[in-house]
Amino acid sequence: MVEAAIIVPAILNGLTTGAVYALVALGLTLIYGVLHIINFAHGALLMVALYGVYFLYALAGIDPYLALPIMIPAMFALGYLLQRYVIGRAGHGKDENVMLVTLGLSIVIENLALYLWSSDTRTIETAYGFATVDLGVALIAVPKAVAFVGALAITAVLWALMRWTDLGKAIRALARERRGAQLVGIDVEHLYAVSFGIGIACLGAAACLLLPSYYASPHIGSAFVLIAFTIVVLGGMGSFIGALVGGLIIGVTESLGGLFLGESLGKIGVFLIFIAVLLFRPTGLFGQRV
Amino acid sequence: MSQGNRGYSLSRRRFLRGTAVGGLAVASGAIAMPHVARAAAPVRVGIIHPVTGAVSYSGAQGRAGAMMAVDEINAAGGIKSLGGAMIDALLADAQSKADVGAAQIEKYNDAGVSAVVGGYASFICLATTQAAAKHGIPYVVDVGTDDRIVKAGLKNTFRFSPGYGVFVDTAIKALDQINTAAGRPAKTAVIVHEDSAFGTGTAKLLQKQLGSIAINVLEVMKHPTPNLDFNNIVLRIKAANPDLVIPANYYNEYVLLARTMLQQRVRPKAIYSVLGGAASQYKFVKDFPQAAAYIMDCNHWYNPHKEAALALRKRTEAKGLYFTYEVFLNYEAVMLLADALERAASTDRAKIIDALASSEWAGHFMPYGPTRFVGGQNTGARAVNLQVQDNDIRVILPPEFANAKPIFPMPA
């Protein structure tokens, strides 16, 4: 029997989790919107980012939140190089090739992580790890509250970047019309890699916000990426606002599902939404490209 | 002359042929043949664990424990009754999936293994023991606490450690003893369990038996593995406000649950787990001492008064690993098999099964009674009660193995 008093905390918990889901989905939707590929290595790269944050903390004592200015450029560089020298080259411009390359990459990265770092679960204990914000109706863990605010802020920055900068305009132009972008002098290969890099940089940010309350292990990525795919489909492939709104909806659905149906059945709501969107609104809630 | 020439020419050809064969032998590694031919043929033993997937940490720990035993046996001269035959360990990954585990057993059969050790998770063991039974391969279950594993009537399956029936019985008796000694402050409980064979089975048994010691189960909550968020479960625990929280799940989920309870300021009189995935893990105690403090657990453990156990702990830690129950149970499972191989003096599967069935092995360091297998289960196997005290894991019951006294209810 669920009491009304715990529904509000459950919704707030869903929103905080959903914001981080949205951040993971944001990278996925950007990559889809511009490159028109589904990045199957997204989960594996999130895992790499989580290990990055973990090692920065464990070896250099850098707090996960202070690691943001390191992880975002580092993951951007990794994404840029992967697209420029691995995915782009091995894909030969064919979508099916690119899909297989990203799938292969995910397998290689996960197994490499398993080899290098073993299947050991890595967690960190921070001074604020068990601190909470008392909202009266609910206690929200500080790491979750920071993740929520951080995810919204990063989404806003990314949106502004796309909307108001020359880089953003060029990326949007490329997303709409590759040939046209090429004709006006845009370096297509470079910009593809930049877009992929930004998508992966989102994972760097997500990892910094996630690690204080979660853990790093070689298979952690797959748990997030399935949800992220659902969010991208729900929000509309390539839509930023869609990723954010979709993330929040999925977070709350998952949380309330868990509350009413139990954690084992709780995710059913998420996948019902997935199927319903595919059936009745295949373009998603905000179905337009970046 | 011609004869001599022919003779010379023949001997040169022979020399060349001989050199070529020798070269090939070196290249293919067959140069070791004369040595192998003198030594006894190795005994092929399958070592299977889920070293990738959801329960990979436990699987990897289990594999490490099994391999420490194999290395030790081989270093000590192998199986003496087989002329010093080395144990050739064939490692397999069940990928945390039952079907993959069963498929690996088929490969083991093709590879001609004499026996298999491992499985770790109950849902994997249920599949692998049955697959092994089809081919009559002796199977020593390392952990797999689901009692259906040894109740399926499989002649090939042996479990040295206790099943969850024993755990639940021991845990219930110990809880009643601890609660009574403290003036019976615990009257209600919530059970949180993972939803596969191990968690569900344990929860069912607990629910049935808690009533017999006057503890009312307010709610039973299940969750999948992996489960990334325990806020909902903790909110429901908070609303139910039980005296005891009883988790039955694997490591990551146990840690997240305990951390979330601390965050949400849910402090029952005790967290009392049965086969708690993290409660009896040094890693948890080291990483989150605040969340782990005073947690009580009924689990597999070694006899803390036995030198051999302490020595193995040292060797394990020297490898940079935590000394977890997966390590020592797998070590002991391989040692049990080695004893059976010695007595069977054969690599024949049926003979090894007979040797295991009649085992009275006493060379272990577990807090067990005499080894005796009935229907594949070691009836001497026992569970012990542990508590996290002073950043260490202490045995609190039974008294003959204890090295600390229970602290209950846990301090605020």
Interface residues (C-beta under 8 A of the other chain):
Chain A: V2 E3 A5 I6 P9 A10 N13 T17 L114 S118 S119 D120 T121 T123 E125 G129 F130 A131 T132 L139 A141 S213 Y214 Y215 S217 P218 H219 I220 A223 F224 E254 S255 G258 L259 G262 E263 S264 G266 K267
Chain B: V51 T52 G53 A54 S56 Y57 G59 A60 D195 M221 K222 H223 P224 P226 N227 L228 D229 N231 N232 I233 L235 R236 K238 A239 Y251 N252 V255 L256 R259 T260 L262 Q263 Q264 R265 D287 F288 Q290 A291
